[in-house]
C-alpha cells in the first residue's frame, strides 16, 4: 500500500462520516415532516426552507446546553457510554458499498475506486460483531447513571438485543447458504461480493421462450428467493435500532426516558445521533444483502462515471423506501408490551429463522449434489 492508497482510505473514511452527518440531519427532518403529514399536521416549517434547518437548530441547542453529571453515577463509564453508541454506528457503515466502482488515474496509474470504505471478506460477521458492541453503550449508560429508570432501560436492552440478534444472525446464515449457489468459491461473507452476485436478471443466457423473456424483467435480488430471511431480518433490524414498536428501552410512559434519562446536552445528542445512523445503516445493509445494493437497469449500457452516479441514485432510492417503512411503523403501531416483545423474538422469529435455514440448506444441497436417493 503506497501513499496514494492511504490517502484514498482516509478520504473514504472522512466522506463516510460526512455522509452520515448529512443523512442524519435530513432523516430527522424527513421523519418529522412525514409523521406530521400522517397526523394531519405541518411539522417543522420555520427554520430554513420547509423547516429543513430545524434539526441543525436543535443540534446547536444541545451542543451549548449544560451537561449534567449525576452525583451517584460511575463517572468514567457514564462519559464513555455516548462514545460507545456513536462509534459502532459509524464503523458498521464502512463495509457497505453504496455505488458502482469506477476507474481514475492517480499517481501515474489507473486505480479502481470502490465506493466502500473497506471490503472485508468477513463483512457479515463484522456487522454482527459491531452491532453487538453497540448494545454495551445502552447497558452501560443505564447502569452507570445511578438511577433506577435508566437501569431498567439497560436491562431491557440486554434482553431485547440477545433475542433479536439471534434471529438476525440465523437469517443472514440462510442468505449466505443461498449465495453459495451462485459461486461456491466466492467470499459470500463479503457485502460487496453479495451485491455483485445479485447483478442482472433471472433470464438464462441463450434461453428462449415466454418464461425466459419474463425472467429478463425480474432482478436477481436475494429478497425473491430469501423472502422469509428478509422478513426476519427486517423485524430484527427494527428491534436492534430500538425503534417503535420495539422502543421499550426508552418508553416514556413507563420509565421516563429509559437508558438516557440522566443525560443532557451533547451527550444526549450522541445517543440521538447513533439511533438515526443505525436506522440508515441497517437500511443500507438490508438493501445491499436483499435488494441488489446499487444495482439497477442501464448501468452497463451507460458505463463509466455516469453509471456510478446512476448506481448511487438507485442505492439511495432503495434505502429511502426502507427508511420510510421505519417512519411509517412509528406513526402507525402502538408500542408492544414487554412479554409480547419476548414472545415475538423467541417463539416466532427464531423458530421461523431456524426452519428457513434448514429448508434453504436442503434446497442448496439438492441443487449442488442432487437428491440423496438418486
N, C-alpha and C positions, 0 to 999 in steps of 0.2 A: 504494500500500500504506500503510494507516494504522497507528496504534499497535496496534490490536486484531489486525490481521493479523500483525504482527511477534511479538506475544505468542503467537499460535496456532502460528506456525512454531517458536518456541523451545520451547513446550510439547510439540510433536510430537517434536522432537529429543531432549528430556530423556526423554520417555516411551519412545521407541525404545531409548535407551541403557539405561534401567531394565529394559525388557522383555528385552533381550539378556542382561543380567546374570542375571536370574532364570531365563531359559531355560537358560543355561549351567550354573547350579547344578543344575537339575532334570535336564538332559540327561546330565551326568556321572554323577549318581546312577542314572538310569534305565539307562545303559549298563552300569554295574557290576552292577546287580541282574539285568538281562536276560541278560547274558553268564554271570553266576553261575548263573542258573536253567538255561541251556542246558548248562552244565557240571556240573549237579547239585551246586551249592554254594549257600551262603546269601547271600554278598555282604555289604556293609555293613549292620549291624543294631544297633549300639550307640549311635552319636551321633545322638540325636533319634529320633522315631518312624520305624520301618523303616529307620533309618540315613540319613535324608534330610539330616541336618546334617553328614554326613561330608565332603562337598565344601566346606562352609563351614570346617570344621576344617582341612582341607588348605590352603585358601586363606590362612587366618590363619597357618598354619605357614610357608608360603612367604613371606608378607609380612614376617615377623620373622626369616627366615633370613638368614644372612650372604651377601652378594653378592660373588662373586669377580670380579676383572678380570685376565685372563691377561697375563703380562709382555710377550709378543710380539704383543699384539693392537693393532689400529688403534683406539684408544680411542673416538674420536668416532663412527665407523661402528658399532663394537661396541655402543655405547649407543643408537644411533639405530635399529638393526635391530628390536628388540622393538616400538617405536612404529610402524614401518612395517608390522608384522604386524597390529597391533590396529586401527589407524585405517582401512585399506581394508576390513577385515572389517565394521566399523561402517558406513562410508559406503555399501557395496554394498546394505545392507538398507534404506536410506532410500527407495528407489524402489519398494519392494514394497507394494502395497495389501493390508492384512490384514483389511479388513472393508468392509461397505457404507456409503457416505456417509450422513450424517444432518443434519438441519437444526436449528439452535439460534439463539436470539435473543441477540445480543451487540452492545453499542454502539448499541442502538436499532434494529437492523436484523437481518433473518433472514439467516443465513450457512450455507452448506453446508460441513460439516466432513468432509473426506475422511480416512480412516484410513490415510494415507500421508504420510510426511514431506515428500516433494517429487515432483511428477509431471512428469517430463521428457519432451519429445516425441522424445528420442533415448535413451530409457531402456535399450534393449538394448545400444546402443553404449557407454553409460556403464557398464553391468555388465561388459562385456568389457574395457573400459579399466581399471577399478578392479581387476578380478581379475588383470590383467597386472601392475599395480603391486605387488600383494601378493607376487608372486614375488621381487621385489627384496629383500624382507625376509629370505627364506630364503638367497638367494645372498649378500647382504652379510654376514649373520650367519656363514655358513660361511667366507667369505673373511677377514673381519676378526678372527676368533678366533685366527689364527696357529697353527692346528693342522691336521694332515693329515686327520683324520676329519671334522671339520666342513667342510673344503674339498671332500672327496669328496661329502658330502651336498649341498652347494651346487651342485656341477657336475651331479649327478643331477637336482636340482630344476629346473635350467635346461632340460635336455634333455626332461624329463617335461612341463614347462609348455608348451614350444614344440609338442610333439607333440599334446597333448590340447586345447590352446586352439584349434588349427586345426580339429579335429573339432567342438568345441563351437560355434565360430563358424559353420561350414557348416550344422550342424543348426539354428541359430537363423535363418539366412538362409532355409532351406526353410520354417520356420514363418512368417516374415514374408511370404514369397511367397504362402503359403496364406491368411494373414489378409487379404490384399488382395482376395480373392474377396468377402468379406462387405461390405466398404466400401472401394472403391479410393481414396477421398479421405481416409480416416482416417489418424491418426498411428499406423501399425501398428508403430512402434518404441517406442511408449509402453506400458509394462507395464499401466497402468490401462486403456488402451483395448483391449488384447488380452483382458483379463479381461472387459470389457463385451461383446466380440464372442462370448464363449462362454456368454452367458446363454441360458436357455431350452433347448428340445429340438430334435430334428431333424424334428418334425412340421411340415408346411406349413400356413400359415394358410388356412382354408376347405377343406382337403383332406378326403378321405373314404377309406374302405377299411381293410382289416385292416393293411396295411403302414404307413399313416399313423398308425393307432392305436398300433401297436407303436413307431413312431418317437417317439411322445409320451412314452415312458418312457426314451428314450436321451438323456442330456445332451449338449449341443453342445460337448463338450470337444475340444480340439485333439489329445489323445492318440489319439483314434479314427482320424481321417484321417492324422495325422502320427505313427503309432506307431513308425516307424523313426527319425525325428528324436528322439523321446523316448528310445528306447533308446540312441542315440549320445550324447545329452546326459547321460543318467543315468550311463553309464560314464565319460564325460569329467569329470563333476562329482565322482565318487569319486576319480579321479586328481588333479583340481585341488586337492582338500582333503587330499591325501596320506594318505588313509585306506586301511586294508587292503582288498584285497590289493595296493594300489599304494603302500605306505608305505616305499618303498626309500630315501627321503631321510633316514630316521631308523631304518634297520634295525639293531636292537640286536645281532643275531648277526653282523653284518658290519662295521659302522662305529660301534660303541659306542652312540651316540645321534644320529649324524648332525649336522645343522647346529647343534643346540642343545647339543652335548656340553659346551661350555665355559661354559654359562650356568647360573646358580643363583638361588635366591630369587625375588624378584618379577619379574625379567627372564625367567626361565624360565616363570613363571606367565603372562606376557603371551603367549608363544608358545602355551601350552596353551589359554589363553582364545581366542586367534584361531582355533585349529583347530576348536573347538566352535561358535564363532559362524559360521564358514564352513560347517560342516555344516548348521546351522539355516538360514542364508541361502540356500544352494544348494537345500535342500529347499523353502523358501518360493518361490524363483524358479521351480522346476520345477512347483510347484502352480499358480502364477499363470499360467504360459505354457501348460501342457498339461492341467491338471486343473481348469480353471474358476475357480481362485482361491477367493474367498469365496462363490461362487455355490452354490445348492442349492435344494431344494424349499421351498415355503411362504413364501418371503421376501416376495413380492408380496402374498399374502393377509394376512400379519401386518402389514407396513408399519411405518413409524415407527422409534423407537429399539429396539423389540423385534426388528425384522428385522435391525438392526445387530448386536445381541447374538448372534442366531442365526447370522449370517454369520461372526462371529468363531469360533463353535463349529465350523462347517463348515471354516473355513480351518485351524485348529489341529489338527483331527482328520485332515485330509489330510496336513498336514506331519508329524504323528506317524507316520503309516504309512510315509512315506519315510525318516524318521529310524530307524524300526525296521529298515528294509532296510539302512541303513548299519551298524547294530549287528549284524544277522544276518550280513552279509558278513564282518565282523571275526571273528565267532565260528565261521564255517564254512569259509572259504577260506584256504589257505596263501599266503604271500607269493610273488608272481611273481619269476622271475629277471629280471635287467635286460634281457637280449635279448628275452625274452617280452614285457616291457613295451613296448619299442620296436616290436616286430613288430605287436602289437595296435594300437598307435596309427597307425603308418604304412601297414601292409599290410591292415588290417581296417577300422578306424573311418573314416579319412579317405577311402578309396575308396568305402565304403558311403555316407558323407555326401554325397560328390560325385554319385554315381549317383542318390541320392534327391532331391537338389536339382534335377538335370536333369529327373527324372521329375515332380516337383512343378511345375516351371516349365512343362513341356509340358501338363500337365493344366489348370493355371490359364489358360494361353494358349488352349487349346481351348475351355474354358468361356466365356471372355470374348469371343473373336474368331471362334470356330468353326474347323472343320477347314480347313487351308490349301488343300485340293483341292476344297472345296465351292464 
